[in-house]
């Protein structure tokens, strides 16, 4: 038996027993060592604001429509940042004792099929806790940079840094997505990276990672457009990565851009975007807004930039920035049994975290 985190109803979270299947020929079983919490996507299920809970998602049409919700309570196994140790294997694809990064939800254990489940074996020199970013969260952010590169070079992208190298970059939002995206941009040679956020503590993390920072209270659009001059009547950021799911953050991102430039949007707007005013900077400066959602890489790049390559880029980033990310970005680490209370506190804003991680009792005792 294992345990799985279950959201029974909005604000009601518990751990329930889950029967594990036997490991089939060709499969393997992992014991979860670390499970990272997404304070964006996961909390929408805790709050009841996720559109899958109120609408039907038609993947063929790409539309949300009225009807039976695609997901109903109880919602079990949310989460996409897991690291597990292989404790039993019946395949040559992976050895016992190694750590693998996967996305199977907040479970204490999981039986995997290599033909259906994606996994990335973690190198021995990588902190296992940082492995939570390898399977999915890191690729989300790397895909943002890939969209910026495609915006400049179309299908001729050769390197993840092609859209930021030598350019002035702003990242709006200093949550996990924003901080990892800023780290990618710095690692790939951006001329300057400025992180903008409302929270001083999160700006402190961005600064510790090596980025320049501005508070939204500093009027960052005017500040940066005075600082960044390209030509007469051409001022502002070359590219903005919008990483916060608030309409006011998107509105600010558009203000920060130089004319005819692009916002690469990685955010999830569960409440819509009523504050975005398309008749102002968006219209008069001829701007572009591109959604960089992890379900797709830019058109024409899928053959060369699959999820495996994005995970490899993430490992390279973690080897370079891992120490700083571990020290400054992972702010809350609790035992798996404390997961329900932690998610409830985060959703109710009784507790604030940049990156929260659940770990098993062996990790609690032994590090």
C-alpha positions in Angstrom: 0.0 0.0 0.0 1.0 3.6 -0.5 -0.4 7.0 0.3 -1.7 9.6 -2.1 -2.7 13.2 -1.5 -6.4 13.7 -2.1 -8.4 17.0 -2.4 -11.8 15.9 -1.3 -13.4 19.3 -1.8 -12.3 22.9 -1.9 -10.1 23.5 1.1 -10.4 19.8 2.3 -7.2 17.8 1.8 -6.1 14.5 3.2 -3.9 11.5 2.6 -5.6 8.3 1.6 -4.4 4.8 1.2 -3.7 3.6 -2.4 -3.2 0.0 -3.4 0.0 -0.5 -5.6 -0.1 -2.9 -8.4 2.6 -5.6 -8.8 5.5 -4.6 -10.9 4.8 -6.0 -14.3 7.4 -7.3 -16.7 9.1 -4.2 -18.2 8.1 -2.0 -15.2 9.6 -0.6 -12.1 8.6 0.7 -8.7 9.8 3.9 -7.0 9.6 5.1 -3.5 9.1 8.9 -3.4 12.0 10.8 -1.9 10.9 14.4 -2.8 7.7 15.9 -4.2 7.6 19.6 -5.1 4.4 21.6 -4.7 3.3 24.0 -7.5 1.8 26.9 -5.6 0.1 27.9 -8.9 -1.6 25.0 -10.6 -2.1 22.8 -7.6 -3.7 25.4 -5.5 -6.3 26.1 -8.1 -7.8 22.6 -7.2 -7.6 23.4 -3.5 -9.4 26.7 -4.1 -11.8 25.3 -6.7 -10.8 27.8 -9.4 -9.3 25.4 -12.0 -11.4 25.5 -15.2 -11.3 21.7 -15.5 -13.6 21.7 -12.4 -16.3 23.7 -14.0 -16.1 23.0 -17.7 -15.5 20.3 -20.2 -12.2 20.4 -22.0 -12.4 19.2 -25.6 -8.9 18.3 -26.7 -9.9 17.8 -30.3 -11.4 21.3 -30.6 -9.1 22.9 -28.1 -12.1 24.5 -26.3 -13.6 24.6 -22.8 -17.3 24.1 -23.2 -20.3 23.8 -20.9 -21.1 20.4 -19.7 -19.9 17.8 -17.2 -16.6 19.0 -15.7 -13.6 17.2 -17.0 -12.3 16.7 -13.4 -14.5 16.2 -10.3 -13.7 15.9 -6.6 -12.0 14.0 -5.1 -8.9 15.1 -7.0 -6.1 12.7 -6.4 -2.5 12.6 -7.4 -2.0 16.2 -8.5 1.6 17.4 -8.7 4.3 17.2 -11.4 7.6 17.5 -9.5 8.5 14.1 -8.1 11.8 12.3 -7.4 11.7 8.6 -6.6 14.3 6.0 -5.8 13.9 2.8 -7.8 13.3 0.0 -5.3 12.2 -2.7 -7.6 12.8 -3.1 -11.4 11.9 -5.7 -14.0 13.4 -3.7 -16.9 16.8 -3.0 -18.3 15.7 0.7 -18.7 16.6 1.6 -15.1 18.6 0.1 -12.3 17.6 -0.4 -8.6 18.9 2.3 -6.3 19.0 5.2 -8.8 17.0 8.4 -8.5 14.6 9.3 -11.2 12.6 12.5 -11.9 9.0 11.9 -12.9 5.5 13.5 -12.8 3.1 11.1 -11.0 1.6 13.3 -8.4 2.0 13.5 -4.6 2.3 9.8 -3.9 4.5 7.9 -1.5 5.2 5.3 -4.1 4.5 4.6 -7.8 4.6 1.6 -10.2 5.8 2.9 -13.6 5.7 1.5 -17.1 8.6 2.9 -19.2 6.4 2.6 -22.3 3.8 4.9 -20.9 5.6 6.9 -18.1 8.3 9.4 -18.8 11.3 9.4 -16.4 14.7 11.0 -16.3 17.5 9.3 -14.4 19.3 11.9 -12.3 23.1 12.1 -12.5 24.9 11.2 -9.3 26.4 14.7 -8.9 22.9 16.4 -8.6 21.2 17.1 -5.3 18.2 14.8 -5.2 15.9 17.6 -4.0 16.8 19.7 -7.0 15.6 16.8 -9.1 12.0 18.0 -8.6 12.6 20.4 -11.4 14.0 18.0 -14.0 10.9 16.2 -15.4 8.5 19.1 -15.8 9.0 22.4 -14.1 12.4 23.0 -15.6 11.2 22.2 -19.1 8.3 24.6 -18.6 10.8 27.5 -18.1 13.2 26.3 -20.7 10.3 26.2 -23.2 9.7 29.9 -22.4 13.3 30.7 -23.6 12.7 28.4 -26.6 9.7 30.6 -27.5 11.8 33.7 -27.2 14.4 32.1 -29.5 11.8 31.1 -32.0 10.4 34.7 -32.0 13.7 35.9 -33.4 14.9 33.0 -35.5 11.9 30.9 -36.4 12.7 27.3 -37.0 16.4 28.0 -37.2 16.9 27.9 -33.4 20.2 26.3 -32.5 20.6 27.1 -28.8 18.3 27.8 -25.9 19.9 31.2 -25.5 19.2 32.4 -29.0 16.3 34.6 -27.8 18.1 36.2 -24.7 21.8 36.3 -25.4 23.0 39.9 -25.4 19.5 41.2 -24.8 17.8 43.1 -22.0 15.4 40.8 -20.3 12.6 41.4 -17.7 10.9 38.6 -15.8 7.6 39.6 -14.2 7.0 37.4 -11.1 9.5 36.0 -8.7 7.8 32.7 -8.0 9.4 29.4 -9.0 8.7 29.8 -12.7 10.0 33.3 -12.7 13.1 32.5 -10.7 14.0 29.5 -12.9 13.3 31.5 -16.1 15.6 34.3 -14.8 18.3 31.8 -14.0 18.0 30.3 -17.5 18.3 33.8 -19.1 21.4 34.6 -17.0 23.0 31.3 -17.7 22.5 31.8 -21.4 24.1 35.2 -21.7 21.4 37.9 -21.3 22.9 41.3 -21.2 20.8 42.1 -18.1 18.0 40.3 -16.3 15.6 42.3 -14.2 13.1 40.5 -12.0 9.9 42.5 -11.1 7.7 41.5 -8.2 5.5 42.9 -5.4 7.1 40.9 -2.6 10.4 42.1 -1.0 11.3 38.6 0.2 10.9 37.1 -3.3 12.9 39.9 -4.8 15.6 39.1 -2.2 15.7 35.5 -3.6 16.0 36.8 -7.2 18.9 39.1 -6.1 20.6 36.3 -4.4 20.5 34.3 -7.6 22.3 37.2 -9.4 19.4 39.1 -11.1 18.7 42.8 -10.8 15.4 43.6 -9.2 12.7 46.2 -9.1 9.5 46.4 -7.1 6.3 47.1 -8.8 6.1 50.2 -6.6 9.2 51.6 -8.3 7.3 52.2 -11.6 9.5 49.7 -13.4 8.2 50.5 -16.9 9.3 54.2 -16.6 12.5 53.2 -14.8 13.6 50.7 -17.3 12.6 52.7 -20.4 14.7 55.5 -19.1 17.6 53.2 -18.6 17.3 51.0 -21.8 17.6 53.1 -24.9 17.9 51.4 -28.3 17.1 54.4 -30.6 15.0 57.5 -30.6 11.5 56.5 -29.5 12.7 53.0 -29.0 13.1 52.1 -25.3 12.4 49.2 -23.0 12.9 45.5 -22.7 13.9 43.3 -25.7 11.8 40.5 -24.2 9.6 40.1 -21.2 8.8 36.7 -19.6 5.4 37.0 -17.8 5.4 34.4 -15.0 2.6 35.5 -12.6 -1.0 34.5 -13.1 -2.4 38.0 -12.4 -3.9 40.3 -14.9 -2.1 43.3 -13.5 1.2 41.4 -14.1 0.4 40.9 -17.7 -0.6 44.6 -18.0 2.8 45.6 -16.6 4.6 43.2 -18.9 3.2 44.9 -21.9 4.2 48.3 -20.6 7.8 47.2 -20.1 8.5 46.2 -23.7 10.2 48.3 -26.4 8.0 48.7 -29.6 7.4 45.6 -31.7 8.7 43.3 -29.1 7.2 40.2 -27.4 5.8 39.1 -24.1 6.5 35.4 -23.6 3.6 34.4 -21.3 4.1 31.4 -19.0 1.3 32.3 -16.5 -2.0 30.6 -15.8 -4.9 33.1 -15.5 -7.6 31.3 -13.6 -9.6 34.5 -13.1 -9.3 35.9 -16.6 -7.5 39.1 -17.4 -9.9 42.0 -17.1 -7.2 44.5 -16.2 -5.3 44.1 -19.5 -5.9 47.1 -21.7 -5.3 46.2 -25.3 -6.0 49.7 -26.6 -3.0 51.2 -24.9 0.7 50.0 -25.1 -0.3 46.7 -26.8 -1.9 48.6 -29.7 0.2 51.7 -30.0 3.6 49.9 -29.7 2.7 47.0 -32.0 3.4 44.4 -29.4 3.2 40.6 -29.5 1.9 38.2 -26.8 3.0 34.6 -27.1 1.8 31.8 -24.8 4.6 29.3 -23.9 2.5 26.5 -22.5 4.5 23.3 -21.9 2.1 21.1 -23.9 3.8 22.5 -27.1 7.2 23.7 -28.2 7.2 26.4 -31.0 6.0 25.2 -34.4 8.7 23.6 -36.4 10.9 22.7 -33.4 9.3 19.6 -32.0 11.7 17.3 -33.9 14.8 18.9 -32.3 13.4 20.2 -28.9 11.5 17.4 -27.3 10.9 17.2 -23.5 14.1 15.1 -23.1 16.2 17.9 -24.4 14.5 20.4 -22.2 15.2 18.2 -19.2 18.8 18.0 -20.3 19.0 21.8 -20.4 17.4 21.8 -16.9 20.1 19.5 -15.6 22.8 21.8 -17.1 21.2 24.8 -15.3 21.0 22.9 -12.0 24.6 22.0 -12.2 25.5 25.7 -12.5 22.9 27.3 -10.2 21.9 24.4 -8.1 23.6 25.6 -4.9 22.0 29.0 -5.0 18.6 27.6 -5.9 18.8 25.0 -3.1 19.8 27.7 -0.6 17.4 30.5 -1.6 14.5 29.2 -3.5 13.5 26.0 -1.7 12.0 27.7 1.4 9.8 25.0 3.0 10.6 21.3 3.4 8.2 19.1 5.4 7.4 15.5 5.8 4.9 13.8 3.4 2.4 13.5 6.3 2.3 17.2 6.7 1.3 17.8 3.0 -2.4 18.3 3.5 -2.0 21.0 6.1 0.7 22.7 4.1 -1.4 22.9 0.9 -4.4 24.2 3.0 -2.3 26.8 4.6 -0.8 27.9 1.3 -4.2 28.2 -0.4 -5.6 30.2 2.6 -2.5 32.4 2.6 -1.8 31.5 6.2 1.7 30.4 5.0 3.9 31.8 2.3 6.5 29.8 0.4 8.6 30.2 -2.7 9.2 26.4 -3.3 7.7 23.9 -0.8 8.8 20.3 -0.9 7.4 17.2 0.7 9.9 14.5 1.6 9.6 11.0 3.0 10.4 10.1 6.5 13.7 8.5 5.6 14.8 11.8 4.1 13.6 13.6 7.3 15.7 11.3 9.4 18.8 11.0 7.2 18.9 14.2 5.3 
